[in-house]
Amino acid sequence: MAAVLSAERMWVETFTGLRSTQFSRLLKTVRERGGNGTMQGRPWRLPLAERVLLVAVYYRTNLTMRQLGSLFGVSSSTVCRVIQRLGPLLALEPVSRPADAADRLWIVDGTLIPVRDRKLGASSRNYRFSANVQVIVDADTRLVIATARPAPGTTADAHAWRASGLAQQCQGVTVLGDGAYLNCGMVVPHRKRPRRPLLAGEEADNAAHRKVRARVEHVIGRMKNYKILRDCRQHGDGLHHAVRAVAHMHNLALAS
């Protein structure tokens, strides 16, 4: 029995990037959100734990439906239904304004995610059809605070930020952004003026700004260990659900 539990634990950690205790917390969240449904009608072939594991493995590895079906012993259509049903339930919960907002520092940045949905993506600067996703990260804890709905990859970060509605969640919080977020109400680097170099103090400010803002780049890099964010084949709201689920799993792995 101990050998079986050890094998299951190793399997979970290998394919999802989560320890067994972290996966248990994810499973509890899905169950509390109604992942088992009403338990009426035709029962699922897999128990809830294996269905949640299937979705986590899909986001981590980006295997095809047919490959996942062979791995879990179900049909590819069942895999598709499981992902569509449980994917939204793995999503990161919206974060309300913290009580100590004045003392918090959040960082925002946009990232391009290659997509197959031509209605969602656009041919962007990485020469692929991509979507622009805005991500807010807490500078101290490196936890993901919120993510925006995807915008076409040609959308400038400042425009994507204004259209995302995330600014309302940042009321009273100091938000750091790069030079692309000029006039968005954030702390941005000093800009060089024509034929006028930056002052010594401004150079030091920009260096400190870059050092702190690098944390959001590290977080986005860790999120892209989940290969669904390197080539998303989902259409419609599939990418939005995938980003929020990956952010949730990233937070579980970091906070535990």
DRENLO-64552 format. One record per atom (N, C-alpha, C, CB): x, y, z. Coordinates in steps of 0.1 Angstrom, whole numbers, padded with zeros to 4 digits, always signed. Glycine has a CB too. Layout:
# residues N
XYZ/...
END
This chain:
# residues 256
+0008-0012+0000/+0000+0000+0000/+0009+0013+0000/-0009+0000+0012/+0019+0012+0008/+0028+0024+0009/+0035+0026-0004/+0039+0022+0020/+0038+0015-0011/+0045+0016-0024/+0036+0022-0035/+0050+0002-0029/+0023+0018-0034/+0013+0024-0043/+0011+0039-0041/-0001+0017-0042/+0010+0043-0028/+0009+0057-0025/+0021+0065-0030/+0006+0059-0010/+0033+0059-0028/+0045+0066-0032/+0045+0068-0047/+0057+0058-0027/+0041+0057-0054/+0041+0058-0069/+0031+0069-0074/+0037+0045-0075/+0019+0069-0067/+0009+0079-0071/+0015+0093-0068/-0004+0077-0063/+0021+0095-0057/+0027+0108-0053/+0037+0112-0063/+0033+0108-0039/+0046+0103-0067/+0056+0106-0077/+0050+0109-0090/+0066+0095-0078/+0040+0102-0094/+0033+0105-0107/+0027+0119-0107/+0022+0094-0109/+0021+0123-0096/+0015+0136-0095/+0025+0147-0096/+0007+0138-0082/+0036+0145-0089/+0047+0156-0089/+0054+0157-0102/+0057+0153-0078/+0055+0145-0109/+0062+0145-0122/+0054+0152-0133/+0066+0131-0126/+0041+0149-0133/+0033+0154-0144/+0026+0167-0142/+0023+0143-0148/+0025+0172-0129/+0018+0184-0127/+0027+0195-0121/+0007+0182-0118/+0039+0192-0116/+0047+0202-0110/+0042+0205-0096/+0048+0214-0118/+0032+0198-0090/+0027+0201-0077/+0030+0189-0068/+0012+0204-0077/+0033+0192-0055/+0034+0182-0045/+0021+0176-0042/+0042+0187-0032/+0020+0165-0036/+0007+0158-0033/-0001+0167-0024/+0010+0145-0027/+0004+0174-0014/-0004+0182-0006/-0009+0194-0013/+0005+0187+0006/-0001+0200-0023/-0006+0211-0031/-0017+0206-0040/+0005+0217-0039/-0016+0194-0046/-0026+0189-0055/-0039+0186-0047/-0021+0176-0062/-0037+0182-0034/-0049+0180-0026/-0057+0193-0024/-0045+0174-0012/-0050+0204-0022/-0056+0217-0020/-0063+0221-0033/-0046+0228-0016/-0057+0218-0045/-0064+0221-0057/-0076+0213-0059/-0054+0218-0069/-0075+0200-0055/-0087+0191-0056/-0098+0196-0047/-0083+0177-0053/-0095+0200-0035/-0105+0206-0026/-0112+0218-0031/-0098+0209-0012/-0104+0227-0038/-0110+0239-0044/-0120+0235-0055/-0099+0248-0049/-0116+0226-0063/-0125+0222-0074/-0138+0215-0068/-0118+0212-0084/-0136+0207-0058/-0148+0200-0052/-0157+0211-0046/-0143+0190-0041/-0152+0221-0039/-0160+0231-0033/-0167+0240-0043/-0152+0240-0024/-0162+0240-0055/-0168+0248-0066/-0178+0240-0074/-0157+0254-0075/-0181+0228-0070/-0191+0220-0077/-0185+0212-0088/-0201+0229-0082/-0173+0207-0086/-0167+0199-0097/-0174+0186-0099/-0153+0197-0094/-0180+0180-0089/-0187+0168-0090/-0201+0169-0096/-0187+0161-0077/-0205+0182-0097/-0219+0184-0102/-0230+0179-0093/-0220+0178-0116/-0241+0176-0099/-0253+0171-0092/-0253+0156-0089/-0265+0175-0099/-0243+0149-0095/-0242+0135-0095/-0254+0128-0101/-0241+0130-0080/-0261+0135-0110/-0272+0129-0117/-0268+0126-0132/-0285+0138-0116/-0276+0118-0138/-0272+0114-0152/-0261+0104-0153/-0269+0127-0160/-0255+0104-0165/-0245+0094-0168/-0232+0097-0159/-0242+0094-0183/-0227+0088-0152/-0215+0091-0143/-0203+0092-0152/-0214+0080-0133/-0193+0099-0146/-0180+0101-0153/-0173+0087-0152/-0172+0112-0146/-0165+0085-0162/-0156+0073-0162/-0146+0074-0152/-0150+0070-0176/-0140+0086-0149/-0130+0088-0139/-0135+0095-0127/-0118+0096-0146/-0130+0091-0115/-0133+0099-0103/-0128+0113-0104/-0127+0092-0090/-0133+0122-0095/-0130+0136-0095/-0115+0138-0095/-0137+0143-0084/-0108+0131-0086/-0093+0133-0084/-0086+0131-0097/-0088+0124-0073/-0090+0120-0104/-0083+0117-0117/-0087+0127-0128/-0086+0103-0122/-0099+0133-0127/-0103+0143-0137/-0095+0156-0135/-0118+0145-0136/-0093+0160-0122/-0085+0172-0119/-0071+0169-0123/-0086+0175-0104/-0066+0157-0121/-0052+0154-0125/-0051+0155-0140/-0048+0140-0120/-0061+0150-0147/-0060+0150-0162/-0059+0165-0167/-0073+0144-0167/-0067+0174-0161/-0067+0188-0165/-0053+0194-0162/-0078+0196-0159/-0048+0191-0150/-0035+0197-0146/-0024+0191-0155/-0032+0193-0131/-0025+0179-0158/-0015+0173-0167/-0016+0179-0181/-0016+0158-0168/-0028+0182-0186/-0030+0188-0199/-0023+0202-0199/-0045+0189-0202/-0026+0210-0189/-0020+0223-0188/-0005+0223-0187/-0026+0231-0177/+0000+0213-0180/+0015+0212-0178/+0022+0207-0190/+0018+0203-0166/+0017+0197-0197/+0024+0190-0208/+0019+0194-0222/+0023+0176-0206/+0007+0199-0223/+0001+0203-0236/+0000+0191-0245/+0008+0214-0243/-0002+0179-0239/-0004+0167-0248/-0018+0168-0255/-0004+0154-0239/-0019+0161-0266/-0032+0161-0273/-0042+0153-0266/-0030+0155-0288/-0055+0155-0270/-0066+0148-0264/-0064+0133-0266/-0080+0152-0270/-0059+0129-0277/-0057+0114-0280/-0047+0109-0270/-0054+0112-0294/-0036+0116-0269/-0025+0111-0260/-0030+0111-0245/-0013+0121-0261/-0037+0121-0241/-0042+0120-0227/-0052+0109-0225/-0049+0134-0224/-0060+0107-0236/-0070+0096-0235/-0063+0082-0233/-0079+0095-0247/-0052+0080-0240/-0045+0068-0239/-0038+0067-0225/-0034+0067-0250/-0034+0078-0220/-0027+0079-0207/-0037+0075-0196/-0021+0092-0205/-0049+0080-0197/-0059+0078-0186/-0069+0067-0189/-0066+0091-0183/-0068+0061-0200/-0077+0050-0204/-0091+0054-0207/-0077+0041-0192/-0093+0066-0213/-0106+0071-0217/-0105+0075-0232/-0111+0082-0208/-0117+0079-0237/-0117+0084-0251/-0113+0098-0252/-0131+0082-0257/-0108+0103-0263/-0104+0117-0265/-0116+0126-0263/-0098+0119-0279/-0128+0122-0267/-0140+0130-0264/-0143+0132-0249/-0152+0124-0271/-0140+0122-0241/-0142+0123-0227/-0131+0133-0221/-0140+0109-0220/-0119+0132-0226/-0109+0142-0222/-0113+0156-0225/-0095+0139-0229/-0119+0158-0237/-0123+0171-0241/-0134+0176-0232/-0128+0171-0255/-0144+0168-0228/-0155+0172-0219/-0149+0175-0205/-0165+0161-0219/-0140+0167-0200/-0134+0169-0187/-0127+0183-0187/-0124+0158-0183/-0119+0186-0197/-0112+0199-0197/-0122+0210-0198/-0102+0199-0209/-0132+0209-0206/-0142+0220-0207/-0150+0222-0194/-0151+0218-0219/-0152+0211-0187/-0160+0212-0175/-0152+0217-0163/-0166+0198-0171/-0140+0212-0162/-0132+0215-0150/-0122+0226-0151/-0125+0203-0145/-0118+0229-0164/-0109+0240-0166/-0112+0253-0159/-0107+0242-0181/-0124+0258-0161/-0128+0270-0154/-0128+0269-0139/-0142+0275-0158/-0130+0257-0133/-0130+0256-0119/-0116+0256-0112/-0137+0243-0115/-0106+0254-0120/-0092+0255-0115/-0087+0269-0115/-0083+0246-0124/-0095+0279-0119/-0091+0293-0121/-0087+0300-0108/-0101+0300-0129/-0078+0309-0109/-0074+0318-0098/-0086+0327-0094/-0062+0326-0102/-0089+0328-0081/-0100+0336-0077/-0095+0351-0077/-0104+0333-0062/-0105+0360-0081/-0101+0374-0081/-0097+0379-0067/-0113+0383-0086/-0087+0388-0067/-0082+0393-0054/-0088+0406-0052/-0066+0393-0055/-0093+0408-0040/-0099+0421-0036/-0088+0430-0031/-0110+0419-0025/-0091+0443-0030/-0081+0453-0025/-0076+0449-0011/-0087+0467-0025/-0063+0447-0009/-0058+0443+0004/-0060+0454+0014/-0043+0440+0003/-0061+0450+0027/-0063+0460+0038/-0051+0469+0039/-0065+0453+0051/-0039+0464+0036/-0027+0472+0037/-0022+0476+0024/-0015+0464+0044/-0032+0481+0016/-0029+0485+0002/-0018+0495+0000/-0042+0490-0005/-0018+0505+0010/-0008+0515+0009/+0006+0510+0010/-0011+0526+0020/+0008+0499+0016/+0022+0493+0018/+0025+0482+0008/+0023+0487+0032/+0016+0479-0001/+0019+0469-0011/+0025+0474-0023/+0006+0461-0014/+0032+0466-0030/+0038+0469-0043/+0035+0458-0053/+0053+0471-0042/+0027+0461-0063/+0024+0451-0074/+0031+0455-0087/+0009+0451-0076/+0034+0445-0095/+0040+0447-0108/+0032+0441-0119/+0055+0440-0108/+0031+0448-0130/+0023+0444-0141/+0032+0443-0153/+0011+0453-0144/+0029+0433-0162/+0035+0431-0174/+0026+0423-0183/+0049+0424-0173/+0028+0425-0196/+0021+0417-0206/+0030+0407-0212/+0016+0426-0217/+0024+0395-0216/+0032+0385-0223/+0024+0380-0235/+0035+0373-0213/+0031+0376-0245/+0025+0370-0257/+0024+0355-0256/+0033+0374-0270/+0012+0350-0259/+0010+0335-0258/+0006+0331-0272/+0000+0332-0247/+0013+0322-0279/+0009+0317-0292/-0004+0309-0291/+0020+0308-0298/-0014+0312-0300/-0027+0306-0300/-0030+0301-0314/-0038+0316-0295/-0039+0292-0315/-0044+0287-0328/-0057+0293-0332/-0046+0271-0327/-0064+0300-0322/-0077+0307-0325/-0074+0320-0333/-0085+0309-0312/-0077+0320-0346/-0075+0332-0354/-0084+0343-0350/-0077+0328-0368/-0096+0340-0343/-0104+0351-0339/-0099+0358-0326/-0118+0346-0335/-0090+0351-0319/-0085+0357-0307/-0071+0363-0309/-0084+0346-0296/-0062+0356-0316/-0049+0361-0318/-0047+0370-0330/-0040+0349-0320/-0035+0375-0331/-0031+0383-0342/-0016+0381-0345/-0034+0398-0340/-0012+0383-0357/+0002+0381-0361/+0010+0393-0354/+0004+0381-0376/+0018+0389-0344/+0025+0399-0336/+0040+0399-0338/+0022+0397-0321/+0047+0406-0330/+0061+0408-0332/+0069+0395-0331/+0066+0418-0322/+0064+0385-0326/+0071+0372-0325/+0068+0363-0338/+0068+0364-0313/+0061+0370-0348/+0059+0363-0361/+0050+0351-0359/+0072+0359-0367/+0042+0351-0349/+0032+0340-0347/+0019+0346-0343/+0037+0330-0337/+0008+0339-0345/-0005+0343-0340/-0005+0342-0325/-0017+0335-0347/-0006+0353-0318/-0004+0354-0304/-0015+0362-0298/+0010+0359-0300/-0017+0360-0285/-0026+0369-0277/-0018+0376-0266/-0037+0360-0271/-0021+0388-0263/-0015+0396-0252/-0023+0394-0239/-0014+0411-0256/-0016+0389-0229/-0022+0386-0216/-0015+0395-0205/-0022+0371-0212/-0022+0403-0198/-0017+0411-0187/-0017+0404-0174/-0025+0424-0186/-0006+0404-0167/-0004+0397-0154/+0000+0406-0143/+0006+0385-0156/-0006+0406-0132/-0002+0414-0120/+0003+0404-0110/-0015+0421-0114/+0015+0408-0104/+0023+0400-0095/+0026+0408-0082/+0036+0394-0101/+0025+0402-0071/+0029+0409-0058/+0044+0408-0058/+0023+0402-0046/+0050+0420-0056/+0065+0421-0056/+0071+0413-0044/+0069+0435-0056/+0065+0413-0033/+0071+0406-0021/+0069+0391-0022/+0064+0412-0009/+0057+0386-0024/+0055+0372-0024/+0056+0365-0037/+0041+0370-0019/+0057+0373-0048/+0057+0367-0062/+0045+0359-0065/+0070+0359-0063/+0034+0361-0058/+0021+0354-0061/+0014+0362-0072/+0013+0353-0049/+0007+0355-0081/-0001+0362-0091/-0013+0367-0085/-0004+0352-0103/-0016+0380-0087/-0027+0387-0081/-0039+0385-0090/-0025+0401-0079/-0038+0388-0103/-0048+0387-0113/-0043+0386-0127/-0058+0399-0112/-0051+0381-0136/-0047+0381-0150/-0059+0387-0158/-0044+0366-0155/-0056+0393-0169/-0067+0399-0178/-0071+0389-0189/-0062+0412-0184/-0082+0392-0194/-0087+0384-0206/-0077+0387-0217/-0101+0388-0210/-0074+0377-0226/-0065+0378-0237/-0070+0389-0247/-0063+0365-0244/-0060+0397-0252/-0062+0406-0262/-0054+0402-0274/-0059+0421-0258/-0057+0406-0287/-0049+0403-0298/-0034+0407-0296/-0054+0410-0311/-0025+0399-0301/-0011+0401-0299/-0006+0414-0304/-0003+0390-0305/-0013+0421-0313/-0008+0434-0318/-0012+0445-0309/-0014+0436-0332/-0020+0442-0298/-0024+0452-0289/-0013+0457-0280/-0036+0447-0280/-0011+0470-0280/+0000+0476-0271/-0004+0473-0256/+0001+0491-0273/+0007+0472-0248/+0004+0469-0234/-0004+0479-0227/+0018+0468-0227/-0002+0492-0230/-0010+0503-0224/-0025+0501-0227/-0004+0516-0228/-0027+0499-0240/-0041+0498-0244/-0048+0485-0238/-0042+0497-0260/-0040+0474-0238/-0045+0461-0232/-0048+0463-0217/-0035+0450-0234/-0040+0471-0210/-0042+0474-0196/-0054+0482-0194/-0030+0481-0190/-0056+0492-0202/-0068+0501-0200/-0081+0493-0203/-0067+0513-0209/-0081+0484-0213/-0092+0477-0217/-0095+0465-0207/-0091+0472-0231/-0085+0461-0199/-0087+0449-0191/-0096+0451-0179/-0073+0444-0187/-0097+0463-0174/-0104+0465-0162/-0097+0462-0149/-0117+0457-0162/-0084+0458-0150/-0076+0455-0139/-0072+0467-0130/-0063+0448-0143/-0073+0479-0136/-0069+0491-0129/-0078+0492-0117/-0070+0503-0138/-0091+0488-0118/-0100+0489-0106/-0096+0481-0094/-0114+0486-0111/-0089+0470-0097/-0085+0461-0086/-0072+0467-0079/-0082+0447-0091/-0066+0477-0085/-0053+0482-0080/-0055+0495-0073/-0043+0483-0092/-0067+0499-0070/-0070+0512-0064/-0062+0512-0050/-0085+0514-0062/-0054+0522-0048/-0047+0524-0036/-0034+0516-0035/-0056+0520-0025/-0031+0508-0045/-0019+0500-0045/-0009+0506-0054/-0022+0485-0048/+0004+0507-0050/+0014+0511-0059/+0017+0501-0070/+0027+0515-0052/+0016+0504-0082/+0018+0495-0093/+0030+0499-0102/+0006+0493-0102/+0039+0489-0104/+0051+0492-0112/+0049+0486-0126/+0064+0485-0105/+0053+0494-0136/+0053+0489-0150/+0065+0494-0158/+0040+0494-0157/+0067+0489-0170/+0078+0493-0178/+0074+0505-0186/+0083+0482-0187/+0083+0510-0195/+0080+0522-0202/+0068+0521-0212/+0092+0525-0210/+0063+0509-0214/+0051+0508-0223/+0038+0513-0216/+0050+0494-0227/+0039+0514-0203/+0027+0518-0195/+0027+0533-0192/+0025+0510-0183/+0032+0541-0200/+0033+0556-0198/+0018+0561-0197/+0041+0563-0209/+0016+0570-0187/+0003+0576-0186/-0008+0567-0182/-0001+0584-0198/-0004+0556-0175/-0014+0546-0171/-0016+0546-0156/-0010+0532-0175/-0010+0556-0149/-0011+0557-0134/-0002+0548-0127/-0025+0554-0130/+0009+0544-0133/+0019+0535-0127/+0032+0542-0125/+0021+0522-0135/+0041+0535-0117/+0054+0540-0116/+0062+0534-0127/+0060+0536-0102/+0067+0542-0136/+0074+0538-0148/+0088+0544-0148/+0067+0542-0161/+0097+0538-0156/+0111+0544-0156/+0111+0558-0162/+0120+0535-0165/+0122+0565-0159/+0124+0578-0165/+0128+0576-0180/+0135+0586-0158/+0123+0585-0188/+0125+0584-0203/+0136+0594-0207/+0112+0586-0211/+0144+0590-0216/+0154+0600-0222/+0147+0610-0231/+0165+0592-0229/+0151+0622-0230/+0146+0632-0239/+0156+0634-0250/+0144+0646-0231/+0151+0639-0262/+0160+0641-0273/+0173+0649-0270/+0153+0647-0285/+0184+0643-0272/+0197+0650-0271/+0200+0655-0256/+0198+0662-0280/+0193+0648-0247/+0195+0651-0232/+0196+0638-0225/+0183+0660-0227/+0208+0635-0219/+0209+0623-0212/+0202+0623-0198/+0224+0620-0209/+0199+0612-0193/+0193+0611-0180/+0203+0616-0169/+0189+0597-0176/+0197+0622-0159/+0205+0627-0147/+0210+0615-0139/+0196+0636-0138/+0220+0617-0131/+0226+0606-0123/+0215+0599-0114/+0237+0611-0115/+0207+0607-0108/+0197+0602-0099/+0186+0594-0107/+0190+0613-0092/+0183+0598-0119/+0173+0591-0127/+0179+0578-0132/+0169+0600-0139/+0192+0577-0135/+0198+0565-0139/+0197+0555-0127/+0213+0567-0143/+0200+0559-0115/+0199+0551-0103/+0185+0546-0101/+0204+0558-0091/+0175+0555-0103/+0161+0551-0102/+0157+0540-0112/+0152+0563-0104/+0162+0542-0124/+0158+0532-0135/+0165+0518-0132/+0163+0537-0148/+0177+0519-0126/+0184+0506-0123/+0176+0499-0112/+0198+0509-0118/+0171+0506-0101/+0164+0500-0091/+0150+0495-0096/+0161+0510-0079/+0144+0503-0105/+0132+0499-0111/+0133+0486-0119/+0126+0510-0120/+0143+0485-0127/+0146+0472-0135/+0148+0460-0125/+0158+0474-0144/+0155+0462-0114/+0158+0451-0105/+0145+0446-0099/+0167+0456-0094/+0136+0455-0095/+0123+0450-0089/+0114+0445-0100/+0116+0462-0082/+0113+0451-0111/+0103+0447-0121/+0107+0433-0128/+0103+0457-0132/+0120+0429-0126/+0124+0416-0131/+0116+0405-0125/+0139+0414-0129/+0110+0407-0113/+0103+0397-0106/+0091+0392-0114/+0099+0401-0092/+0084+0401-0121/+0073+0397-0129/+0077+0389-0141/+0064+0409-0133/+0089+0392-0146/+0094+0384-0157/+0097+0370-0153/+0107+0390-0163/+0103+0368-0140/+0106+0355-0135/+0093+0347-0133/+0113+0356-0122/+0082+0354-0128/+0070+0347-0125/+0064+0342-0139/+0060+0356-0118/+0064+0351-0149/+0058+0347-0162/+0066+0335-0168/+0058+0359-0171/+0079+0336-0166/+0088+0325-0170/+0084+0312-0164/+0102+0328-0168/+0081+0312-0150/+0077+0300-0143/+0064+0295-0148/+0077+0303-0128/+0054+0305-0150/+0041+0301-0155/+0042+0294-0169/+0032+0313-0156/+0052+0298-0177/+0053+0292-0190/+0060+0278-0189/+0060+0301-0199/+0063+0273-0178/+0067+0259-0176/+0055+0250-0179/+0073+0256-0162/+0043+0256-0178/+0031+0249-0182/+0029+0252-0197/+0018+0254-0174/+0031+0241-0205/+0033+0243-0219/+0021+0247-0226/+0038+0230-0225/+0009+0247-0220/-0003+0252-0226/-0001+0267-0229/-0015+0251-0217/+0008+0274-0222/+0011+0288-0225/+0022+0290-0235/+0014+0295-0212/+0026+0280-0241/+0036+0281-0252/+0030+0278-0266/+0048+0272-0250/+0018+0272-0266/+0011+0269-0278/-0003+0264-0275/+0019+0258-0287/-0012+0274-0273/-0025+0270-0268/-0034+0267-0280/-0032+0282-0260/-0039+0254-0280/-0048+0250-0291/-0063+0252-0287/-0046+0235-0293/-0066+0257-0276/-0080+0259-0271/-0085+0272-0279/-0080+0261-0256/-0098+0271-0281/-0105+0282-0288/-0115+0289-0278/-0113+0277-0300/-0120+0300-0282/-0129+0307-0273/-0123+0312-0260/-0141+0299-0270/-0129+0308-0249/-0124+0312-0236/-0114+0302-0230/-0136+0313-0226/-0109+0293-0239/-0100+0282-0234/-0087+0288-0229/-0097+0273-0245/-0081+0298-0236/-0069+0304-0231/-0071+0312-0218/-0063+0313-0242/-0082+0319-0217/-0084+0326-0205/-0085+0317-0193/-0098+0334-0206/-0092+0306-0194/-0093+0296-0183/-0080+0290-0181/-0103+0285-0187/-0072+0287-0191/-0059+0281-0189/-0049+0290-0182/-0053+0277-0203/-0049+0303-0185/-0040+0312-0178/-0044+0314-0164/-0041+0326-0185/-0056+0314-0161/-0061+0316-0147/-0058+0303-0139/-0076+0319-0146/-0060+0292-0145/-0057+0279-0138/-0042+0278-0136/-0062+0267-0147/-0034+0281-0146/-0019+0281-0144/-0015+0290-0133/-0012+0284-0157/-0021+0302-0132/-0017+0312-0122/-0021+0306-0108/-0025+0325-0124/-0032+0299-0107/-0036+0293-0095/-0026+0282-0090/-0050+0286-0096/-0022+0273-0100/-0013+0263-0096/+0001+0268-0093/-0012+0253-0108/+0005+0279-0100/+0017+0286-0096/+0017+0291-0082/+0020+0298-0106/+0006+0297-0078/+0005+0302-0064/+0005+0291-0054/-0008+0310-0063/-0002+0280-0057/-0001+0268-0048/+0013+0263-0046/-0010+0257-0054/+0020+0262-0057/+0034+0257-0057/+0043+0267-0049/+0039+0254-0071/+0040+0279-0050/+0049+0289-0044/+0046+0292-0029/+0048+0302-0051/+0033+0291-0026/+0029+0295-0012/+0030+0283-0002/+0015+0300-0012/+0031+0271-0007/+0031+0259+0002/+0045+0256+0006/+0025+0247-0005/
END
